[in-house]
Amino acid sequence: MGMALTVVLNGQPRLFEGLSGPASVDGLVAELGLKGDRVAVELNGEIVPRGGWAGTEVNEGDRIEVVHFVGGGSPN
């Protein structure tokens, strides 16, 4: 009955006290304080398209990888 969701985020178990399962990918990204246009999300091995975040459920124990895009620079 708790208001918390535990997922494996980038390989580390993480408790989100402000979320309860099922939550949305959108809600998780917001809870992390990230800008949606700067991250890519993989849920249990599948890339979740940005347009599908609001309708994609995140459940207890899901494995989530969040990749941050960093702008600027060029390869040498």
GROMACS elastic network, one bead per residue, 0.5 to 0.9 nm:
[ bonds ]
;  ai    aj funct       b0    kb
    1     4     6  0.87908   500
    2     5     6  0.84067   500
    2    17     6  0.85712   500
    2    20     6  0.74378   500
    3    16     6  0.85929   500
    3    17     6  0.61075   500
    3    18     6  0.65705   500
    3    19     6  0.61375   500
    3    21     6  0.81903   500
    4    15     6  0.66980   500
    4    16     6  0.54526   500
    4    18     6  0.60940   500
    4    19     6  0.51703   500
    4    21     6  0.73596   500
    5    14     6  0.82742   500
    5    15     6  0.57430   500
    5    16     6  0.51691   500
    5    17     6  0.64889   500
    5    18     6  0.79828   500
    5    19     6  0.56721   500
    5    20     6  0.51359   500
    5    21     6  0.57471   500
    5    22     6  0.81117   500
    5    23     6  0.81786   500
    5    58     6  0.87926   500
    5    59     6  0.73719   500
    5    60     6  0.56874   500
    5    61     6  0.81261   500
    6    13     6  0.66949   500
    6    14     6  0.54857   500
    6    16     6  0.61236   500
    6    17     6  0.84558   500
    6    19     6  0.89998   500
    6    20     6  0.89179   500
    6    21     6  0.87436   500
    6    59     6  0.81774   500
    6    60     6  0.54582   500
    6    61     6  0.59204   500
    6    62     6  0.80241   500
    7    12     6  0.81656   500
    7    13     6  0.56814   500
    7    14     6  0.55268   500
    7    15     6  0.66456   500
    7    16     6  0.80603   500
    7    58     6  0.82588   500
    7    59     6  0.75149   500
    7    60     6  0.58208   500
    7    62     6  0.51275   500
    7    63     6  0.60644   500
    7    64     6  0.71240   500
    8    11     6  0.56338   500
    8    12     6  0.51335   500
    8    14     6  0.59271   500
    8    15     6  0.87459   500
    8    61     6  0.63752   500
    8    62     6  0.61684   500
    8    64     6  0.59539   500
    8    65     6  0.82358   500
    9    12     6  0.52084   500
    9    13     6  0.60654   500
    9    14     6  0.62132   500
    9    62     6  0.84545   500
    9    63     6  0.61995   500
    9    65     6  0.58104   500
    9    66     6  0.73785   500
   10    13     6  0.84173   500
   10    63     6  0.77056   500
   10    64     6  0.61702   500
   10    66     6  0.65282   500
   10    67     6  0.86694   500
   11    63     6  0.76100   500
   11    64     6  0.79672   500
   11    65     6  0.76512   500
   13    61     6  0.83623   500
   13    63     6  0.88258   500
   15    19     6  0.88701   500
   16    19     6  0.55939   500
   16    20     6  0.79498   500
   16    28     6  0.83404   500
   16    31     6  0.78158   500
   17    20     6  0.75731   500
   18    31     6  0.75003   500
   19    22     6  0.82696   500
   19    23     6  0.64087   500
   19    27     6  0.77696   500
   19    28     6  0.76949   500
   19    31     6  0.80193   500
   20    23     6  0.60243   500
   20    59     6  0.84935   500
   20    60     6  0.86118   500
   21    24     6  0.84933   500
   21    57     6  0.81119   500
   21    58     6  0.67069   500
   21    59     6  0.51785   500
   21    60     6  0.61941   500
   22    57     6  0.56822   500
   22    58     6  0.54343   500
   22    60     6  0.73916   500
   23    26     6  0.82817   500
   23    27     6  0.64037   500
   23    28     6  0.71701   500
   23    56     6  0.81958   500
   23    57     6  0.54850   500
   23    58     6  0.50684   500
   23    59     6  0.66494   500
   24    27     6  0.50557   500
   24    28     6  0.63369   500
   24    29     6  0.87118   500
   24    53     6  0.65031   500
   24    54     6  0.55875   500
   24    55     6  0.64673   500
   24    56     6  0.54165   500
   24    58     6  0.54315   500
   24    59     6  0.86052   500
   25    28     6  0.50337   500
   25    29     6  0.61871   500
   25    30     6  0.85627   500
   25    41     6  0.79944   500
   25    43     6  0.86063   500
   25    48     6  0.84128   500
   25    52     6  0.83550   500
   25    54     6  0.62023   500
   25    55     6  0.77867   500
   25    56     6  0.58757   500
   25    57     6  0.63738   500
   25    58     6  0.61238   500
   26    29     6  0.52939   500
   26    30     6  0.62340   500
   26    31     6  0.85991   500
   26    36     6  0.81088   500
   26    50     6  0.87229   500
   26    52     6  0.86263   500
   26    54     6  0.50268   500
   26    55     6  0.82261   500
   26    56     6  0.80581   500
   27    30     6  0.50715   500
   27    31     6  0.60189   500
   27    32     6  0.86177   500
   27    53     6  0.83937   500
   27    54     6  0.75341   500
   28    32     6  0.62404   500
   28    33     6  0.87071   500
   28    58     6  0.80249   500
   29    32     6  0.51017   500
   29    33     6  0.64482   500
   29    34     6  0.57167   500
   29    35     6  0.76011   500
   29    36     6  0.69316   500
   29    39     6  0.86552   500
   29    41     6  0.87231   500
   29    66     6  0.86774   500
   30    34     6  0.60268   500
   30    35     6  0.76387   500
   30    36     6  0.80048   500
   31    34     6  0.77707   500
   34    37     6  0.87054   500
   34    38     6  0.76191   500
   34    39     6  0.75226   500
   34    68     6  0.88765   500
   35    38     6  0.55742   500
   35    39     6  0.69678   500
   36    39     6  0.57020   500
   36    40     6  0.79783   500
   36    50     6  0.77183   500
   37    40     6  0.82217   500
   37    50     6  0.82089   500
   37    69     6  0.87332   500
   38    67     6  0.84402   500
   38    68     6  0.59483   500
   38    69     6  0.52621   500
   38    70     6  0.75060   500
   39    50     6  0.89833   500
   39    66     6  0.65082   500
   39    67     6  0.54173   500
   39    69     6  0.57977   500
   40    47     6  0.75619   500
   40    48     6  0.76548   500
   40    49     6  0.79593   500
   40    50     6  0.75859   500
   40    65     6  0.81695   500
   40    66     6  0.58072   500
   40    67     6  0.51421   500
   40    68     6  0.66866   500
   40    69     6  0.78157   500
   41    46     6  0.84098   500
   41    47     6  0.59234   500
   41    48     6  0.57321   500
   41    49     6  0.77758   500
   41    50     6  0.81076   500
   41    53     6  0.87384   500
   41    64     6  0.69925   500
   41    65     6  0.58171   500
   41    67     6  0.64680   500
   42    45     6  0.58390   500
   42    46     6  0.51620   500
   42    48     6  0.57141   500
   42    49     6  0.89095   500
   42    63     6  0.81720   500
   42    64     6  0.56156   500
   42    65     6  0.50071   500
   42    66     6  0.64923   500
   42    67     6  0.82917   500
   43    46     6  0.52235   500
   43    47     6  0.62967   500
   43    48     6  0.66412   500
   43    58     6  0.79497   500
   43    62     6  0.70741   500
   43    63     6  0.59452   500
   43    65     6  0.66469   500
   43    66     6  0.88705   500
   44    47     6  0.84940   500
   44    62     6  0.62579   500
   44    64     6  0.61580   500
   44    65     6  0.82383   500
   45    63     6  0.76928   500
   45    64     6  0.78990   500
   45    65     6  0.82501   500
   48    51     6  0.82579   500
   48    52     6  0.64380   500
   48    53     6  0.66978   500
   48    56     6  0.78621   500
   49    52     6  0.53624   500
   49    53     6  0.68306   500
   50    53     6  0.55503   500
   50    54     6  0.85836   500
   51    54     6  0.74291   500
   51    55     6  0.85382   500
   52    55     6  0.55071   500
   52    56     6  0.60656   500
   53    56     6  0.52335   500
   53    57     6  0.81702   500
   54    57     6  0.80010   500
   58    61     6  0.86496   500
   58    62     6  0.65152   500
   58    64     6  0.87447   500
   59    62     6  0.56684   500
